Amino acid sequence: MRKTIATVSLSGPLSEKLTAVATAGFDGVEIFENDLIGAPLSPEEVRLRCADLGLGIDLYQPFRDFEAVPTDVLARNLRRAERKFAVLERLGADLLLVCSSVAPDAVDDDALAAEQLRLLADRAADHGIRIAYEALAWGRHVSTYDHAWRIVEQADHPALGTCLDSFHILSRGSDPKGIADIPGEKIFFLQLADAPLMAMDVLQWSRHYRCFPGQGGFDLAPLVAATVGAGYQGPLSLEVFNDVFRQAGAASTAVDALRSLLMLEESAGLSALPAAPAPSAFAFAELTAADTEPLRGVLQALGFAHTARHTWKPVELWEQGDARILLNTGVSGRRQDPALTAIGVESSDPDRAARRAEELLAPVVPRRRGPGDAPLDAVAAPDGTEVFFCRTEKPDHLSWTADFTDVPPRGLPGEQPGERGVQAGIIRHIDHIALTQPWHQFDEASLFHRGVLGLEADGSLDLADPYGLVRSRAVASPDGGVRIVLNIAPAPDAEGARLQHIALATDDIVGAARRVREHGAGLLPIPANYYDDLDARHELDPEYLATLAELGILYDRDENGEFLHCYTATVGRVFFELVRRTGGYRGYGAQNAAVRLAAQHLQQPWPSSSPA
């Protein structure tokens, strides 16, 4: 189906919006009236610009407060309409959106509304224009789509149809099944928006908190399926009012928007993307720095061994159990301080996973390959983190580890390291990875990881930071083999302090924590007040509680099990977390986040508005 987006959904002047829309791959646009009014381009120039970009102008909107009004007001409204018809003709557009009236002089009279809309449609038809009548969720007398349809049906004019808007329908809790009763040829337009489920005034909710499909709490697939099933043949169009989107870059927002429509088409059964299985585990996490010596020290203290180096790149492989860390000193074009720049995820079909990622507009990461290098595809997540699709140590697939050559075993004094790939130790595998997102890309990151990687998203949480709130959402594979926590900083000027961390699973967190301390790497100190409160909340054995306090180990439990975790000191933008899960605990210790964030601020203070 054609894919369209309203210009109000993006930031910037109209010309930049059009370029972003076309570059992303949309077929058309809805021109929002305010964008045209504020543009230096004439309607004719906008028409030519859209034609040059390969965009159709599918709708001009909105025309407000027209129907069910006194005779003198109707005359003024018809004059307004004629002027707008002239604008549409200059734009080369043939569809005008008319919203249900919110005017105080509108009367509750369906017959009058139908009569006046018939008159409007008759005038529009003289110009080759059609009218799409939409029920605003806060309309004065018409606020539901079925009510709007009854008026359109009563008016009975070929140039008058209805516009269905998912926000106006679902925000009121209306059942989209009734769409099946509307003839498809009378559904002139379909506008789509998601939104987080919020208890607030519907107008404010609509104007500030809409988001792209898949980023909120609405179930849009049945609505789309019902509309197409009724015979609708127009475009799928996004109309999203969002304060963050209107401040973010139009280019990246447009790509995110189109990705959301591709995923919605798939979920509604209208198209098929390459089906790729969810990743089963982390193959590796890659840390990049000009000087990796501080990271080497932390890894050694954690029990990792340097087992191999890349055959021709400045990359080292460190291993323990099934956990693999790559240290990369090739920092050309990247930050100089240590940062987590890439992750590898295990996939049973890396080629199909990469094809799905490309179909969903994930930018492919260009890679230099040596003659014998293993095939390894990667795409970039919204925050720039590279995601590699791997099959490690599979007999029918050349593994990425074949690009590395062994180095002589080196351990700390008194230790006997194991062989490459079977490093014995306390760490078992990477439990999860946490990435702090740019302030304007949180929803985009959530959609990317769900659609491209096939991960399932938990609900969004607000975590207390000394300088604001950190918004957090976890995405994970169904079996928990891959878990990624997405965080967002409290303020835009906190971008420089976007920390990342790697959580390592262990069956002996006390032993792992003691080892880190004994080998010279610091653990994040936790205030004694935390343990006083922990003692009040949970009846822990006093000796056990004392051990937790000694090592700075945090504790959480739910109905399924327990979670213990502690943190290393931060190196650059990176720190490590040791975690131990028991029972069926699937969380991340959110109860303790505020304590951890406050402690990190004290250890490595950021500017007053920045998070840790």
N, C-alpha and C positions, 0 to 999 in steps of 0.2 A: 504494500500500500504506500501511497505518497506520504511523505513525512514533512511536517510543517512546524514552525515555531513562531510564537508571537514575539515581536521585537521587544516588548516590555520585559521579557524574561532575561534579557542580557544587559550588560552595562555599556556605557559609552554612547557616542553620537550615532545617528542612524546609519551613516555610511560604514562605520566600523562594524556595527552589528550585522549589516548585510554581508560584509566580507567574511565575518566569522561564521555566519550561518552557511554560506556557500562552501567555504573551506571545509567545514565539518562534514558536509555531504547531504544536507537537507535539500528537499525538492522545492520548497516554497516557504513563504512567510505570511504571517498576519501583520499588517502594518497597524501599530497602535497610534491612535490619533495624536497623542502628545509628542511622540517621536517625530511625526511628520511636521507638526506645527513648529517644533523647535529646530528643524533642519534647515540649512541654507539651500538645500536642493529643492527645486520645484517638483511638483508631482510628476511632470513629464521626465525630469532628470532621474527621479527615483525609479520610474518605469524603465528607463533605458539602462540604469545601473543594474536593476534586477535581471533584465534580459541578458546583459553582458555576463552576469554571474551564473546564468542558468537557473534563476529562481522565478517561480510563479508567485504572483500576489494573490493568495487564496482568499483573503478576507481583509476588510477594513473595519476597524472597531475602536471604541463603542459609540453607538448612538443611544442616548439615554432619555428617559422620562418623556416618552411620546404618547402612550395610549391612555384611554379612559379619562380624558380631561374635558373641561368645558369647551364650548365652541370657540371662544376667543383665543384660548390657549392652543387649541388644535390648529388654528390658522397660523399662529407663530411657529408651531412645531413643523407644519408642512413647509413653511418657508425655510426653516433650518434644514429640513430633509432635502429640499431641492439643491441647496448649496452643497450638501454632502454628496449628492448624486453627481454633481459636476466634478467634485474632487475624485470620486471613484472613476469617472470616465477618463480623467486626465491620467490617473494611475494605471488605467487598463484593467481595473478590478471589477468584478461583477457580483460581489456578495458583501452585504452590509450587515453587521451584527447589531441587533436592537435588543437592549436589556429591558427586562420588566421594570416598570416605573417604581421609583422610590419617592416621587414628588408628593408633597403634602396635598396638592390640589387634585391628585388622581383619585377616582372613585372606585368603589368595589362593585363593578358592573361588567361581567364577562361579555355580555352582548355588545355593550358600548366599546369595550376593548377590541373585540373581534371586528366590529364595523370600522373602527378607525385604523386598525392594522390592515384591513382589506383596502382601504383608501390609500394607505401608504404603499402597499404592494402594487396597486394599480399605477400610482405615480412612478414607482421604481421600474416597473416593467416597460414604461415608455422610454427609459434610458438603457434597457437591456440589463437591468440590475435585479437581483433577488434579495429578499429580506429573510434573515435567520433570527427568529425570536427566541430569546433565552430567559429562563427564569433565574433571577438572582436569589440566592439563599436568603437574603435580607429584603427581598422585594416587598413593597408596601402591601400589595394585595395578591400578587402572583409570586410564589417563592418555591414551587416544586415543578419538576419537569413535566409531570403528568397534567398539572393544571395549565401550564403553558401550551401543551399539545392540544388540550381541549379547546382552547381559544383559537389556535391555528386551524384546527379542524372545523370549527364553527365559521371562521372567516372564509374558508374554502376558496383560496386564490392560488393559482399555479406558481406565482412568484413569491409566495409566503410559505416558509417551512420553519422548522425548529432547530435550534442549536442545543446540543446536549453538552453539559460541562460536568466532568466527574467531581470537581470540588463541590459545586452547588448541589449535586445529587447526594454524594456520600456524606458531606458534612452535616446534612440534616437527617441522615439515617434512612433515606428513601431506598426502596428496593428497586434495583435496576432491572429486575425481571419484567417490569411493566413496559420496558423499551420494546419488547417483542410485539406489543400491540400497535406500535407506530409504523406505518408503511415506510420502507427504506427510502423511497424517493422523496419523502417529506422530512427526512433528517438531512438537513442541508450542511451541517457541520458538527464535528466532534472535537471538543477541547478537553485536554487531559492535564491533570495535576494531582499529585499526591500531597499529603500533609501529615505531620506528626499528630497523634491523637492528643488533643488538648481541650481543657475545659475553659473556654473563654468566648467572648463576643465573636460571633461568626464573621463579622465584617473585618475586625482586626486580625482574626485568624487567617482570613483569605488574603488580606493585603500585605501581610508580612511573613507568613510562615509556610506558604505553599512550597513544594519541592518537586523534583522530577519523579516519575513513577519508579517505585522500588526503594525510594529513600524515606518514605513515611509509613503510616499505618493503614492506609486504605487498600482494599483489595480491588485493584483496577481490572484485573484480567476478566472476571465475569461480566463487568460492564462493557468492556470492549467487545467481548465475544457476543454479548446480547445485541449490541449495536450493529455489528457486522452481520450477525445472523438475521437481523431484521431487514437486511438488504442495503445497508449504508455502503456507498462506494466512494465517499470523499476521503480526504486525508486524515491521518492521525496527527493532531496538532497539539503542541504544548503551549499552555498559557499559565505561566508561573510567576507570581508576585513574591519575591523573596529579597529581603534586605541584603543578605550576604551575596547572592548572585549579582545584585546590581552594583556591588563594589568589586567583585572579582573580575579577572580578565575574561573578556567576551569569548576569546578563542577556545580556552580550555572549558569554559562553561558550555559552549555549544557542542563540543565533542561529548561531554558528559550527558548532555540532553539527548543527543542522538543515540548514545549507548543505552540510555534508559528506554527509549522507544523500541530498539531492537530486542531488548530483553522482555519488554512487555508483549511485543508481537509473539515471541516464543512462548511465553507463559499463557497467552490467550489462544494458543494453537493455530496462529495465523502464519507462522513460518518455522523453519527448523534450522538451528545453528548446529555446528559440529558438537556432538555430545561428548564431553570429556569427563572422565571420572574425577571425583574430588581427590586432591593430593592425600597421600597416606602418611607422610612424615616429612620432616625437614632433612634434606640432603646435606645442607651446610648453611652457615651464615658467614658473610664476608665483611671483614672490617678493613677499612682503608685509612692509611695515615702516612705522612711523610716520615715519621719516626715511629716504628712499631715496637720499640724496646719496652716502653711502659706496658703495652698490651701483652708482650711476651711474659713479663714478670707476673702479671695477673693470671695468665693462662697456666703458667708453671705452678703457681700457688694453688690453682684450682685442680691440679692433677693432670693437665693436658701434656702431651708430648709432641714435639715437632717431628713428624714422621716423614714428610716429603716436601719437595719443592717442584713448582711448575717447570716444564722442560725449557721454556724460553721467556716466560713472564716473571716479573718480580713478585711472586705469590708463594706463600708457605702454607702447608697443610698441617694443622694441629688436630689431634684426635684423642678422644677418651670415650670408651664405650661406643655408642652409636652417634655421639656428638662430634661434629666436625666444624672447625673454625678455620677460615681462610684469612691470612694476613696479607694485604696487598699494599706495596709501597709505591705503586704507580698512580700518583695523585694528580697527574696532569689534568687540568680543568676541573679538579675537585677541591673540596675543602682540605686544608692541610692538617687540621686536628683530627684525631681518631673519630671515625663515624661508621655506622653500619650502612653500607651502600648496596648490598645485594643479599638475596636469600635464594637457596635452591630448594625446590619441593619435589618430593618423589611422586612420579606419575607412572601409571601402568601403560600410558600411551602419550609420551611427550609430544609427538608430532601432532596428534589431534588436539591436545591441550593448547599447543601454540597456534593452531589454525583457529580454534575458538577465540583465543585472545585477539588475534588479528581481526576476525569478523566483528568483534566487539570494540574495535578501534583502539586497542592497546598499542602504543607505539613500539615497534620492534627495535631492540637495542642492537646497533651495528657492532659486529665483533670481528676482530682480526683473528684469523685461524691459521695455524701452522699446517704444513702438509699432512701430518699424521694426527691432528687434533680430533677428538671425539666431537660428533655433532651435538651441539648444545644450543637450544633456542632460548631467548630471553626477551621479555617485554618490560616496559617501564611502568610502574605504578604511578598514581597521580603525584605522590611526593618525590618522585625520582628514584625510589628504590627499585633496583633491577630484580626481576623475578625469573629464575631459570627453571626449566622443566627437565627433570633428571630421572634416569633409571640407573641407580648405583648397584654395581656388582650383580648384574643380571647376565646370564650366559649368552642370551640371544641379542644383546645390545651392548655396543661399545660404551663403557662407562667413562664419565668425565674424569674419574680418578686415574685413568690410563694416561692422562696428560701430565701426571706427576711422577717424578722419580724419587726413590727412597733416599733418605739421608741416614747416616749412622745414628743409632739410638743414643739419645742424650737425655739423661734424667737429672734430678737434683741429687746432691750427695747422699749416698746410702740407699738410693732407689734402683730398682731394676725394671726399666720400662719394657712393655710388651712389644710384639711385632706390629708393623703397620696394619691398621684395620681391625686389630683385636686388642687395643689398648685397655688393659684392665684398670679399674679405678672405681671411685665412688660415684662419679657422674655416669648416668645411663644414656641420656639423650637430651635433645633440646625440647623443653616442655612448651615454651611459647616465646614469641618475640613481640616486643612492644615498640610501636613507632608513633612518635608525636607528629601530627600532620600540620601543614600550614593552616592558618586560621580559617581560610575560605574553602578548604578542600575536604572537610570531614565527611560530608554526605557523599561526595564524589568517591572518596576512598572506600567507604562502606559499599557503595554500589559496585565498584571495580572488583573488590575482593569477593563479593558474592557472585557476580556474573562471570568474571573471568576465571576465578579459581574454584568456583563451586562451593564456597564456604557458606555456612549458615550464620546469621547474625543474631546476637543477643540484643536485648533492649539497651538503650542509651542510658548512661549513668552520669550524674554530676558529682565530681569528687572535689572536696575542699582543699584548696591550695592557699598558703598564707597570703597570696596576692590576688585571689579570685577563685573561679571554679574551673576545673579541668573536666571537659566533657569526654567521656570514654565509652567505647563500644567494642566488644569482642566479637570476632568472627572465627569460626572453627569448622573443621571437617566433622562429619557426623560421628566418627569414632574418636574425635579428640586428638588424632595424630598430628594435625597441624592446627595450631592456635595462634592467632595474631590479635593483639590488642591495639586498637587505634585510639589515640588520644588527640585532643586539640588544646592548644595553649589558651590561657585566659584572654590574651590581647594580641592584636596584630604586631605590636612592637616587640613581642617576645620571640620572634622568629629565630634569633640567634641562639636561643637556649633550648632548641627542640631536641631534648634528650631521647635516646633510644636504649633499649636494653634487651639482653638475651637471658632468658630464664632456663636454667639447667636442672633437669630432674635427677633426684638422688633418693636412694632408700635410707640413707644415713645422713640427715642434715646436720646433726650435731658433729659427727665425725668430719663432714665436709667443711663446716664452719671452722672447726678447730684447725684443720689443715691449712686453710687460707690464712689464719692468723699466725700459725707457727712458721709459715714460709714468707712472712713479711708483707702480705697484702692486707690492707685495711678493710674492715667491715664497717658498714654504716652504724654509728652508735645510736641506740634508741633510748629515749628518756625513761628514767625509772618510773615516772608518772604513768607511762603506758602499762607497765607491769602491775602497778597498783590497781589500775582500772581492769586489766585482764583478770586479776585475781578476784575482783568483785563480780565480774560477768561470768566467769567459768570456775568451777571448783577443780582446779588443777592441783596435782601433788606439789607441795611446797618445794621439794628438792628439784622436781622437774621444772617448775616455774623459775627457780633460781638459775638453772642451766640456760633457759631461754634468755633470761635477762643478761646473764654473763656474756652471751654470744650475740645479742641483738637479734634474736630470732622472733619473728612475729607469728601470731597464732590466729586461726579462724576455723570455724566449723559451721556446717549446715546439717540438714537432716540426713545427708548421705555419707558424710565423712569429715575428715579434718584436713587442714592445710597449714603447713609451716613454711616460712620463707624468710630469707635474709638477703642483704645486698652488699656488694663490694663498693668500694669508693669509685667515683666517676673518673674516667680517663677521657679527656676531650668531651665528646658528646655521648660516651658509651659507658654503661656499667652492666654488671652481671647480677643475676638473682639466682639463689639456690632455692629449690622448692621441693617439698615432699607432700604428695597427695596420698590420702588413705581413703578406703571405701570408694564411694562414687562421687566424691567432691569434684565439681567441674568448674568452679569459679576461679578467681584470681586474687582473693584477699582484698576485695574492695573496701572492706571494713577498716583496713589498716592503711589505706592510701594516704589519708591526710597526715598521718604520723610520719610515713616515709617521705612525703613531699616536704614537710616542715624540717625534717632532719637533713635532707639534702640541701635545702636552702642554707642551713647553718654551716654545712661543710663546704659548700661551693656557692656562695651567694650570687644571685643574678640581679640585674636591675629590678627595681621595686615592682615593676609590672610584669615580670617574667616568671614562668613556671619552672619547676625542675622536672 
